[in-house]
Amino acid sequence: METENRKQHWETVYETKNPNQVSWTQEIPETSLDFIKSFDVDKNAKIIDIGGGDSKLVDYLLEQGYENISVLDISSKALEKAKKRLGENSQKINWIVSDITNFEPETTFDIWHDRATFHFLTTKEQIEKYLNIAKKSVNGYMTIGTFSENGPTKCSGLDIKQYSEETLTAELKKGFDKIRCITENHTTPFNTTQNFLFCSFKRQIN
């Protein structure tokens, strides 16, 4: 799917559906917060949430005192929803509308967080673009959550790429060292279960 079509797909999703109508909604993103906390960075560390949409991760990071947060999503409508929810606090966030494979960061990040964006990249070219951007812009840690080999094969009508600990680690081995991986079941708003793989990595020092 071309970038323009991907963007239109996600704009339509966020324009027509509420959080309780999409499978990825989490009331409290506990696993993401646990991984970010495990990196033990200062509260002024630069954190970016890739494909953050209108996720509540940013709400909890603000609540925990983090001061330098960026949220990137291909859908401007998703970010508008998040801004509306946060109210005045939205001014504390750096909002970025971009397809991740076209992202041109103007800074480096101490933490790169991605829950359920990477697995939508299904071609070698898309994956290479993503990883090249991450290698240029991450100077600390990365955490990625994808569907596991026991998870769905599609999401929001789109094909995804499943990962195991071994295959995800292999994709990132040129640039990142694995710290740890876990799997967990995510219960959707429809009471179905999706099995996720979450892994954390440290940027290799060249």
C-alpha positions as CSV (number, residue, x, y, z in Angstrom):
1,M,0.0,0.0,0.0
2,E,1.4,3.4,-1.0
3,T,2.0,6.1,1.5
4,E,-1.0,8.2,0.3
5,N,-3.3,5.2,0.5
6,R,-2.0,4.2,4.0
7,K,-2.6,7.8,5.2
8,Q,-6.1,7.8,3.8
9,H,-6.8,4.4,5.4
10,W,-5.8,5.6,8.9
11,E,-7.5,9.0,8.6
12,T,-10.7,7.2,7.8
13,V,-10.3,4.8,10.8
14,Y,-9.8,7.7,13.2
15,E,-12.5,9.8,11.7
16,T,-15.1,7.1,11.8
17,K,-14.3,5.1,15.0
18,N,-14.1,5.8,18.7
19,P,-11.5,4.2,21.0
20,N,-13.9,1.4,22.0
21,Q,-14.3,0.5,18.4
22,V,-10.7,-0.3,17.5
23,S,-8.8,-3.3,18.7
24,W,-5.6,-1.7,19.9
25,T,-7.2,0.6,22.6
26,Q,-5.6,0.2,26.1
27,E,-7.0,2.0,29.1
28,I,-3.6,1.7,30.9
29,P,-0.6,0.9,28.7
30,E,1.2,-0.9,31.6
31,T,3.7,-2.9,29.6
32,S,4.9,0.2,27.6
33,L,5.2,2.1,30.8
34,D,7.2,-0.7,32.5
35,F,9.6,-0.9,29.6
36,I,10.1,2.9,29.6
37,K,10.6,2.9,33.3
38,S,13.2,0.1,33.1
39,F,15.5,2.3,31.0
40,D,16.0,4.5,34.0
41,V,16.4,7.8,32.1
42,D,16.0,11.3,33.5
43,K,12.5,13.0,33.3
44,N,13.8,15.4,30.7
45,A,14.9,12.5,28.4
46,K,13.6,12.8,24.8
47,I,10.9,10.1,24.2
48,I,9.1,9.5,20.9
49,D,6.0,7.4,20.6
50,I,5.9,6.0,17.0
51,G,2.4,5.5,15.7
52,G,1.0,6.8,19.0
53,G,-2.3,7.8,17.5
54,D,-4.7,8.8,20.3
55,S,-3.0,6.3,22.7
56,K,-3.1,7.2,26.4
57,L,0.6,6.5,26.8
58,V,1.4,10.2,26.5
59,D,-1.1,11.0,29.3
60,Y,0.7,8.6,31.7
61,L,4.1,9.8,30.7
62,L,3.1,13.4,31.5
63,E,1.6,12.2,34.8
64,Q,4.9,10.5,35.7
65,G,6.8,13.8,35.1
66,Y,8.4,13.2,31.7
67,E,9.0,16.6,30.1
68,N,10.2,15.9,26.5
69,I,7.7,13.8,24.6
70,S,7.0,13.5,20.9
71,V,4.1,11.6,19.4
72,L,4.2,10.6,15.7
73,D,1.4,9.3,13.7
74,I,0.4,9.1,10.0
75,S,-3.1,10.3,10.9
76,S,-3.6,14.0,11.7
77,K,-7.1,13.1,12.9
78,A,-5.7,10.6,15.5
79,L,-3.4,13.3,16.9
80,E,-6.3,15.8,17.0
81,K,-8.2,13.4,19.2
82,A,-5.3,13.1,21.5
83,K,-4.8,16.9,21.7
84,K,-8.5,17.4,22.5
85,R,-8.3,14.8,25.3
86,L,-5.3,16.3,26.8
87,G,-6.5,19.9,26.7
88,E,-3.9,22.4,27.8
89,N,-1.5,19.6,28.5
90,S,-1.3,19.0,24.7
91,Q,0.9,22.1,24.4
92,K,3.6,20.2,26.3
93,I,3.9,17.6,23.5
94,N,5.6,17.7,20.2
95,W,3.1,16.4,17.7
96,I,4.4,15.0,14.4
97,V,2.2,14.0,11.4
98,S,4.3,11.6,9.3
99,D,4.4,8.1,7.8
100,I,7.2,6.6,9.8
101,T,9.0,5.5,6.6
102,N,9.2,9.1,5.5
103,F,10.1,10.6,8.9
104,E,13.0,13.0,9.0
105,P,13.8,13.6,12.6
106,E,15.4,17.0,13.6
107,T,16.8,15.6,16.8
108,T,17.9,12.3,18.5
109,F,15.9,10.4,21.0
110,D,16.8,8.7,24.3
111,I,13.7,6.4,24.0
112,W,11.9,5.2,20.9
113,H,8.6,3.5,21.7
114,D,6.5,1.6,19.1
115,R,3.5,-0.5,20.0
116,A,1.9,-1.9,16.9
117,T,3.4,0.1,14.1
118,F,6.4,-2.0,13.0
119,H,4.3,-5.0,12.2
120,F,2.4,-3.1,9.5
121,L,5.6,-2.8,7.5
122,T,5.4,-5.9,5.3
123,T,8.0,-5.3,2.6
124,K,11.8,-5.4,2.9
125,E,12.0,-1.8,1.7
126,Q,9.6,-0.5,4.3
127,I,11.4,-2.4,7.1
128,E,14.8,-1.1,5.9
129,K,13.6,2.5,5.8
130,Y,12.2,2.2,9.3
131,L,15.4,0.7,10.7
132,N,17.6,3.3,9.0
133,I,15.6,6.1,10.5
134,A,15.7,4.5,13.9
135,K,19.5,4.0,13.7
136,K,20.0,7.6,12.9
137,S,17.8,9.0,15.5
138,V,18.0,6.7,18.6
139,N,20.9,7.3,20.9
140,G,19.6,5.3,23.8
141,Y,16.8,2.7,23.9
142,M,14.1,1.2,21.8
143,T,11.0,-0.8,22.7
144,I,8.9,-2.4,20.1
145,G,5.6,-4.2,20.5
146,T,4.4,-6.4,17.5
147,F,1.9,-9.2,17.0
148,S,3.6,-12.5,18.0
149,E,3.5,-15.7,15.9
150,N,0.4,-16.5,18.0
151,G,-1.2,-13.2,17.2
152,P,-3.5,-12.0,14.4
153,T,-2.4,-12.0,10.8
154,K,-4.4,-8.8,10.0
155,C,-5.3,-5.6,11.8
156,S,-7.7,-2.9,10.7
157,G,-8.2,-4.8,7.5
158,L,-4.4,-4.7,6.7
159,D,-1.9,-7.5,6.5
160,I,0.7,-7.5,9.2
161,K,4.0,-9.3,9.8
162,Q,4.2,-11.5,12.8
163,Y,7.4,-11.8,14.9
164,S,9.1,-14.1,17.3
165,E,11.8,-13.0,19.7
166,E,14.4,-14.5,17.3
167,T,13.1,-12.8,14.1
168,L,12.6,-9.4,15.7
169,T,16.0,-9.5,17.3
170,A,17.5,-10.5,13.9
171,E,15.9,-7.5,12.2
172,L,17.5,-5.1,14.7
173,K,20.8,-6.8,15.2
174,K,22.7,-4.3,13.0
175,G,22.3,-1.3,15.3
176,F,20.6,-2.6,18.4
177,D,21.3,-5.1,21.2
178,K,18.4,-6.9,22.7
179,I,17.8,-6.4,26.4
180,R,14.7,-8.5,27.0
181,C,11.5,-9.8,25.4
182,I,8.1,-10.8,26.8
183,T,4.8,-11.9,25.3
184,E,1.4,-10.8,26.6
185,N,-2.2,-11.1,25.7
186,H,-4.0,-7.9,25.0
187,T,-7.7,-7.9,25.6
188,T,-9.5,-5.8,23.0
189,P,-12.6,-3.7,23.6
190,F,-14.5,-6.5,21.9
191,N,-13.3,-9.0,24.5
192,T,-11.1,-10.9,22.0
193,T,-7.4,-11.6,22.7
194,Q,-4.3,-10.6,20.7
195,N,-0.9,-12.0,21.6
196,F,1.9,-9.4,21.5
197,L,5.6,-9.7,21.6
198,F,7.4,-6.8,23.3
199,C,11.2,-6.4,23.2
200,S,13.6,-3.7,24.4
201,F,16.9,-2.9,22.8
202,K,19.9,-0.7,23.5
203,R,21.5,1.3,20.6
204,Q,24.9,-0.1,19.8
205,I,27.8,2.3,20.1
206,N,29.6,2.5,16.8
